[in-house]
């Protein structure tokens, strides 16, 4: 039954890797979106001041 245990462990490792990768992607997306929104807001404010 060693093969099954190894499979389960590798599945868990793969799942953890996928979760970590997903979190990294969402964090990167959040950072990018924040930058885009800030840029958009500053542009909007400049137009309103004119």
PDB file with one MODEL, atoms N, CA, C and O in Angstrom:
MODEL        1
ATOM      1  N   UNK A   1       0.824  -1.216   0.000  1.00  0.00           N
ATOM      2  CA  UNK A   1       0.000   0.000   0.000  1.00  0.00           C
ATOM      3  C   UNK A   1       0.856   1.262   0.000  1.00  0.00           C
ATOM      4  O   UNK A   1       0.351   2.378   0.127  1.00  0.00           O
ATOM      5  N   UNK A   2       2.155   1.057  -0.145  1.00  0.00           N
ATOM      6  CA  UNK A   2       3.071   2.200  -0.163  1.00  0.00           C
ATOM      7  C   UNK A   2       2.784   3.113  -1.358  1.00  0.00           C
ATOM      8  O   UNK A   2       2.860   4.337  -1.252  1.00  0.00           O
ATOM      9  N   UNK A   3       2.457   2.502  -2.488  1.00  0.00           N
ATOM     10  CA  UNK A   3       2.177   3.292  -3.684  1.00  0.00           C
ATOM     11  C   UNK A   3       1.016   4.245  -3.481  1.00  0.00           C
ATOM     12  O   UNK A   3       1.066   5.393  -3.925  1.00  0.00           O
ATOM     13  N   UNK A   4      -0.030   3.776  -2.811  1.00  0.00           N
ATOM     14  CA  UNK A   4      -1.192   4.631  -2.538  1.00  0.00           C
ATOM     15  C   UNK A   4      -0.840   5.795  -1.639  1.00  0.00           C
ATOM     16  O   UNK A   4      -1.303   6.915  -1.855  1.00  0.00           O
ATOM     17  N   UNK A   5      -0.017   5.536  -0.625  1.00  0.00           N
ATOM     18  CA  UNK A   5       0.397   6.604   0.294  1.00  0.00           C
ATOM     19  C   UNK A   5       1.210   7.669  -0.438  1.00  0.00           C
ATOM     20  O   UNK A   5       1.043   8.866  -0.207  1.00  0.00           O
ATOM     21  N   UNK A   6       2.083   7.214  -1.314  1.00  0.00           N
ATOM     22  CA  UNK A   6       2.906   8.150  -2.087  1.00  0.00           C
ATOM     23  C   UNK A   6       2.013   8.986  -2.994  1.00  0.00           C
ATOM     24  O   UNK A   6       2.226  10.189  -3.148  1.00  0.00           O
ATOM     25  N   UNK A   7       1.009   8.344  -3.597  1.00  0.00           N
ATOM     26  CA  UNK A   7       0.079   9.058  -4.475  1.00  0.00           C
ATOM     27  C   UNK A   7      -0.671  10.134  -3.694  1.00  0.00           C
ATOM     28  O   UNK A   7      -0.808  11.267  -4.156  1.00  0.00           O
ATOM     29  N   UNK A   8      -1.154   9.767  -2.505  1.00  0.00           N
ATOM     30  CA  UNK A   8      -1.899  10.727  -1.678  1.00  0.00           C
ATOM     31  C   UNK A   8      -1.008  11.905  -1.300  1.00  0.00           C
ATOM     32  O   UNK A   8      -1.433  13.059  -1.366  1.00  0.00           O
ATOM     33  N   UNK A   9       0.225  11.613  -0.907  1.00  0.00           N
ATOM     34  CA  UNK A   9       1.146  12.688  -0.527  1.00  0.00           C
ATOM     35  C   UNK A   9       1.453  13.595  -1.713  1.00  0.00           C
ATOM     36  O   UNK A   9       1.511  14.816  -1.568  1.00  0.00           O
ATOM     37  N   UNK A  10       1.651  12.996  -2.889  1.00  0.00           N
ATOM     38  CA  UNK A  10       1.960  13.816  -4.056  1.00  0.00           C
ATOM     39  C   UNK A  10       0.739  14.641  -4.469  1.00  0.00           C
ATOM     40  O   UNK A  10       0.884  15.768  -4.943  1.00  0.00           O
ATOM     41  N   UNK A  11      -0.470  14.081  -4.290  1.00  0.00           N
ATOM     42  CA  UNK A  11      -1.698  14.826  -4.588  1.00  0.00           C
ATOM     43  C   UNK A  11      -1.813  16.039  -3.674  1.00  0.00           C
ATOM     44  O   UNK A  11      -2.140  17.141  -4.114  1.00  0.00           O
ATOM     45  N   UNK A  12      -1.535  15.810  -2.382  1.00  0.00           N
ATOM     46  CA  UNK A  12      -1.615  16.912  -1.420  1.00  0.00           C
ATOM     47  C   UNK A  12      -0.587  17.986  -1.754  1.00  0.00           C
ATOM     48  O   UNK A  12      -0.877  19.179  -1.664  1.00  0.00           O
ATOM     49  N   UNK A  13       0.609  17.561  -2.138  1.00  0.00           N
ATOM     50  CA  UNK A  13       1.652  18.518  -2.512  1.00  0.00           C
ATOM     51  C   UNK A  13       1.223  19.321  -3.733  1.00  0.00           C
ATOM     52  O   UNK A  13       1.424  20.534  -3.790  1.00  0.00           O
ATOM     53  N   UNK A  14       0.633  18.640  -4.705  1.00  0.00           N
ATOM     54  CA  UNK A  14       0.164  19.315  -5.918  1.00  0.00           C
ATOM     55  C   UNK A  14      -0.941  20.306  -5.579  1.00  0.00           C
ATOM     56  O   UNK A  14      -0.963  21.418  -6.106  1.00  0.00           O
ATOM     57  N   UNK A  15      -1.861  19.905  -4.695  1.00  0.00           N
ATOM     58  CA  UNK A  15      -2.943  20.802  -4.293  1.00  0.00           C
ATOM     59  C   UNK A  15      -2.394  22.034  -3.584  1.00  0.00           C
ATOM     60  O   UNK A  15      -2.831  23.155  -3.844  1.00  0.00           O
ATOM     61  N   UNK A  16      -1.435  21.821  -2.689  1.00  0.00           N
ATOM     62  CA  UNK A  16      -0.831  22.949  -1.978  1.00  0.00           C
ATOM     63  C   UNK A  16      -0.108  23.877  -2.941  1.00  0.00           C
ATOM     64  O   UNK A  16      -0.165  25.098  -2.802  1.00  0.00           O
ATOM     65  N   UNK A  17       0.576  23.286  -3.924  1.00  0.00           N
ATOM     66  CA  UNK A  17       1.276  24.086  -4.924  1.00  0.00           C
ATOM     67  C   UNK A  17       0.278  24.912  -5.734  1.00  0.00           C
ATOM     68  O   UNK A  17       0.507  26.092  -5.995  1.00  0.00           O
ATOM     69  N   UNK A  18      -0.833  24.282  -6.130  1.00  0.00           N
ATOM     70  CA  UNK A  18      -1.858  24.983  -6.904  1.00  0.00           C
ATOM     71  C   UNK A  18      -2.461  26.137  -6.110  1.00  0.00           C
ATOM     72  O   UNK A  18      -2.690  27.220  -6.648  1.00  0.00           O
ATOM     73  N   UNK A  19      -2.715  25.894  -4.826  1.00  0.00           N
ATOM     74  CA  UNK A  19      -3.269  26.947  -3.968  1.00  0.00           C
ATOM     75  C   UNK A  19      -2.282  28.104  -3.853  1.00  0.00           C
ATOM     76  O   UNK A  19      -2.668  29.269  -3.946  1.00  0.00           O
ATOM     77  N   UNK A  20      -1.003  27.777  -3.648  1.00  0.00           N
ATOM     78  CA  UNK A  20       0.026  28.816  -3.538  1.00  0.00           C
ATOM     79  C   UNK A  20       0.132  29.609  -4.839  1.00  0.00           C
ATOM     80  O   UNK A  20       0.270  30.832  -4.826  1.00  0.00           O
ATOM     81  N   UNK A  21       0.066  28.898  -5.956  1.00  0.00           N
ATOM     82  CA  UNK A  21       0.157  29.550  -7.264  1.00  0.00           C
ATOM     83  C   UNK A  21      -1.054  30.457  -7.482  1.00  0.00           C
ATOM     84  O   UNK A  21      -0.911  31.574  -7.978  1.00  0.00           O
ATOM     85  N   UNK A  22      -2.247  29.978  -7.110  1.00  0.00           N
ATOM     86  CA  UNK A  22      -3.473  30.767  -7.250  1.00  0.00           C
ATOM     87  C   UNK A  22      -3.395  32.030  -6.397  1.00  0.00           C
ATOM     88  O   UNK A  22      -3.759  33.115  -6.849  1.00  0.00           O
ATOM     89  N   UNK A  23      -2.918  31.884  -5.163  1.00  0.00           N
ATOM     90  CA  UNK A  23      -2.789  33.051  -4.280  1.00  0.00           C
ATOM     91  C   UNK A  23      -1.808  34.058  -4.849  1.00  0.00           C
ATOM     92  O   UNK A  23      -2.037  35.265  -4.772  1.00  0.00           O
ATOM     93  N   UNK A  24      -0.720  33.569  -5.419  1.00  0.00           N
ATOM     94  CA  UNK A  24       0.270  34.467  -6.019  1.00  0.00           C
ATOM     95  C   UNK A  24      -0.348  35.229  -7.187  1.00  0.00           C
ATOM     96  O   UNK A  24      -0.136  36.432  -7.338  1.00  0.00           O
ATOM     97  N   UNK A  25      -1.112  34.518  -8.007  1.00  0.00           N
ATOM     98  CA  UNK A  25      -1.766  35.164  -9.149  1.00  0.00           C
ATOM     99  C   UNK A  25      -2.752  36.216  -8.679  1.00  0.00           C
ATOM    100  O   UNK A  25      -2.785  37.323  -9.218  1.00  0.00           O
ATOM    101  N   UNK A  26      -3.563  35.880  -7.671  1.00  0.00           N
ATOM    102  CA  UNK A  26      -4.561  36.837  -7.215  1.00  0.00           C
ATOM    103  C   UNK A  26      -3.896  38.036  -6.550  1.00  0.00           C
ATOM    104  O   UNK A  26      -4.383  39.160  -6.672  1.00  0.00           O
ATOM    105  N   UNK A  27      -2.785  37.807  -5.846  1.00  0.00           N
ATOM    106  CA  UNK A  27      -2.065  38.921  -5.220  1.00  0.00           C
ATOM    107  C   UNK A  27      -1.492  39.835  -6.293  1.00  0.00           C
ATOM    108  O   UNK A  27      -1.570  41.058  -6.178  1.00  0.00           O
ATOM    109  N   UNK A  28      -0.921  39.246  -7.331  1.00  0.00           N
ATOM    110  CA  UNK A  28      -0.378  40.034  -8.442  1.00  0.00           C
ATOM    111  C   UNK A  28      -1.491  40.821  -9.117  1.00  0.00           C
ATOM    112  O   UNK A  28      -1.327  41.999  -9.437  1.00  0.00           O
ATOM    113  N   UNK A  29      -2.627  40.160  -9.331  1.00  0.00           N
ATOM    114  CA  UNK A  29      -3.772  40.825  -9.956  1.00  0.00           C
ATOM    115  C   UNK A  29      -4.248  41.981  -9.096  1.00  0.00           C
ATOM    116  O   UNK A  29      -4.568  43.055  -9.604  1.00  0.00           O
ATOM    117  N   UNK A  30      -4.295  41.753  -7.778  1.00  0.00           N
ATOM    118  CA  UNK A  30      -4.740  42.799  -6.855  1.00  0.00           C
ATOM    119  C   UNK A  30      -3.806  44.008  -6.922  1.00  0.00           C
ATOM    120  O   UNK A  30      -4.260  45.152  -6.932  1.00  0.00           O
ATOM    121  N   UNK A  31      -2.506  43.745  -6.967  1.00  0.00           N
ATOM    122  CA  UNK A  31      -1.524  44.836  -7.040  1.00  0.00           C
ATOM    123  C   UNK A  31      -1.689  45.608  -8.345  1.00  0.00           C
ATOM    124  O   UNK A  31      -1.675  46.839  -8.354  1.00  0.00           O
ATOM    125  N   UNK A  32      -1.846  44.874  -9.449  1.00  0.00           N
ATOM    126  CA  UNK A  32      -2.016  45.525 -10.752  1.00  0.00           C
ATOM    127  C   UNK A  32      -3.296  46.342 -10.805  1.00  0.00           C
ATOM    128  O   UNK A  32      -3.300  47.472 -11.295  1.00  0.00           O
ATOM    129  N   UNK A  33      -4.389  45.766 -10.297  1.00  0.00           N
ATOM    130  CA  UNK A  33      -5.667  46.471 -10.316  1.00  0.00           C
ATOM    131  C   UNK A  33      -5.613  47.726  -9.453  1.00  0.00           C
ATOM    132  O   UNK A  33      -6.170  48.762  -9.816  1.00  0.00           O
ATOM    133  N   UNK A  34      -4.945  47.629  -8.319  1.00  0.00           N
ATOM    134  CA  UNK A  34      -4.802  48.795  -7.442  1.00  0.00           C
ATOM    135  C   UNK A  34      -4.055  49.906  -8.167  1.00  0.00           C
ATOM    136  O   UNK A  34      -4.441  51.072  -8.086  1.00  0.00           O
ATOM    137  N   UNK A  35      -2.991  49.549  -8.874  1.00  0.00           N
ATOM    138  CA  UNK A  35      -2.212  50.539  -9.624  1.00  0.00           C
ATOM    139  C   UNK A  35      -3.059  51.171 -10.725  1.00  0.00           C
ATOM    140  O   UNK A  35      -3.010  52.384 -10.929  1.00  0.00           O
ATOM    141  N   UNK A  36      -3.827  50.360 -11.426  1.00  0.00           N
ATOM    142  CA  UNK A  36      -4.677  50.863 -12.516  1.00  0.00           C
ATOM    143  C   UNK A  36      -5.747  51.797 -11.967  1.00  0.00           C
ATOM    144  O   UNK A  36      -5.996  52.862 -12.531  1.00  0.00           O
ATOM    145  N   UNK A  37      -6.373  51.401 -10.874  1.00  0.00           N
ATOM    146  CA  UNK A  37      -7.434  52.221 -10.274  1.00  0.00           C
ATOM    147  C   UNK A  37      -6.871  53.545  -9.762  1.00  0.00           C
ATOM    148  O   UNK A  37      -7.492  54.593  -9.940  1.00  0.00           O
ATOM    149  N   UNK A  38      -5.705  53.505  -9.133  1.00  0.00           N
ATOM    150  CA  UNK A  38      -5.082  54.748  -8.652  1.00  0.00           C
ATOM    151  C   UNK A  38      -4.767  55.684  -9.811  1.00  0.00           C
ATOM    152  O   UNK A  38      -4.988  56.892  -9.729  1.00  0.00           O
ATOM    153  N   UNK A  39      -4.250  55.112 -10.884  1.00  0.00           N
ATOM    154  CA  UNK A  39      -3.913  55.916 -12.069  1.00  0.00           C
ATOM    155  C   UNK A  39      -5.175  56.549 -12.650  1.00  0.00           C
ATOM    156  O   UNK A  39      -5.183  57.726 -13.013  1.00  0.00           O
ATOM    157  N   UNK A  40      -6.246  55.748 -12.734  1.00  0.00           N
ATOM    158  CA  UNK A  40      -7.518  56.217 -13.273  1.00  0.00           C
ATOM    159  C   UNK A  40      -8.101  57.324 -12.400  1.00  0.00           C
ATOM    160  O   UNK A  40      -8.600  58.326 -12.912  1.00  0.00           O
ATOM    161  N   UNK A  41      -8.036  57.141 -11.076  1.00  0.00           N
ATOM    162  CA  UNK A  41      -8.560  58.150 -10.156  1.00  0.00           C
ATOM    163  C   UNK A  41      -7.776  59.452 -10.242  1.00  0.00           C
ATOM    164  O   UNK A  41      -8.359  60.536 -10.225  1.00  0.00           O
ATOM    165  N   UNK A  42      -6.460  59.346 -10.333  1.00  0.00           N
ATOM    166  CA  UNK A  42      -5.652  60.570 -10.418  1.00  0.00           C
ATOM    167  C   UNK A  42      -5.942  61.314 -11.720  1.00  0.00           C
ATOM    168  O   UNK A  42      -5.993  62.544 -11.733  1.00  0.00           O
ATOM    169  N   UNK A  43      -6.131  60.579 -12.805  1.00  0.00           N
ATOM    170  CA  UNK A  43      -6.485  61.197 -14.087  1.00  0.00           C
ATOM    171  C   UNK A  43      -7.848  61.868 -13.990  1.00  0.00           C
ATOM    172  O   UNK A  43      -8.041  62.978 -14.487  1.00  0.00           O
ATOM    173  N   UNK A  44      -8.777  61.194 -13.354  1.00  0.00           N
ATOM    174  CA  UNK A  44     -10.129  61.725 -13.177  1.00  0.00           C
ATOM    175  C   UNK A  44     -10.105  63.000 -12.341  1.00  0.00           C
ATOM    176  O   UNK A  44     -10.789  63.972 -12.663  1.00  0.00           O
ATOM    177  N   UNK A  45      -9.323  62.996 -11.277  1.00  0.00           N
ATOM    178  CA  UNK A  45      -9.216  64.180 -10.416  1.00  0.00           C
ATOM    179  C   UNK A  45      -8.592  65.356 -11.154  1.00  0.00           C
ATOM    180  O   UNK A  45      -9.017  66.498 -10.979  1.00  0.00           O
ATOM    181  N   UNK A  46      -7.586  65.082 -11.976  1.00  0.00           N
ATOM    182  CA  UNK A  46      -6.946  66.152 -12.746  1.00  0.00           C
ATOM    183  C   UNK A  46      -7.945  66.787 -13.710  1.00  0.00           C
ATOM    184  O   UNK A  46      -7.949  68.005 -13.893  1.00  0.00           O
ATOM    185  N   UNK A  47      -8.787  65.962 -14.321  1.00  0.00           N
ATOM    186  CA  UNK A  47      -9.792  66.481 -15.258  1.00  0.00           C
ATOM    187  C   UNK A  47     -10.837  67.314 -14.532  1.00  0.00           C
ATOM    188  O   UNK A  47     -11.317  68.315 -15.064  1.00  0.00           O
ATOM    189  N   UNK A  48     -11.187  66.907 -13.326  1.00  0.00           N
ATOM    190  CA  UNK A  48     -12.193  67.635 -12.551  1.00  0.00           C
ATOM    191  C   UNK A  48     -11.670  68.991 -12.088  1.00  0.00           C
ATOM    192  O   UNK A  48     -12.440  69.942 -11.958  1.00  0.00           O
ATOM    193  N   UNK A  49     -10.379  69.081 -11.841  1.00  0.00           N
ATOM    194  CA  UNK A  49      -9.779  70.330 -11.353  1.00  0.00           C
ATOM    195  C   UNK A  49      -9.688  71.390 -12.441  1.00  0.00           C
ATOM    196  O   UNK A  49      -9.645  72.583 -12.139  1.00  0.00           O
ATOM    197  N   UNK A  50      -9.657  70.970 -13.701  1.00  0.00           N
ATOM    198  CA  UNK A  50      -9.518  71.929 -14.812  1.00  0.00           C
ATOM    199  C   UNK A  50     -10.773  72.761 -14.990  1.00  0.00           C
ATOM    200  O   UNK A  50     -10.828  73.614 -15.876  1.00  0.00           O
TER     201      UNK A  50
ENDMDL
END
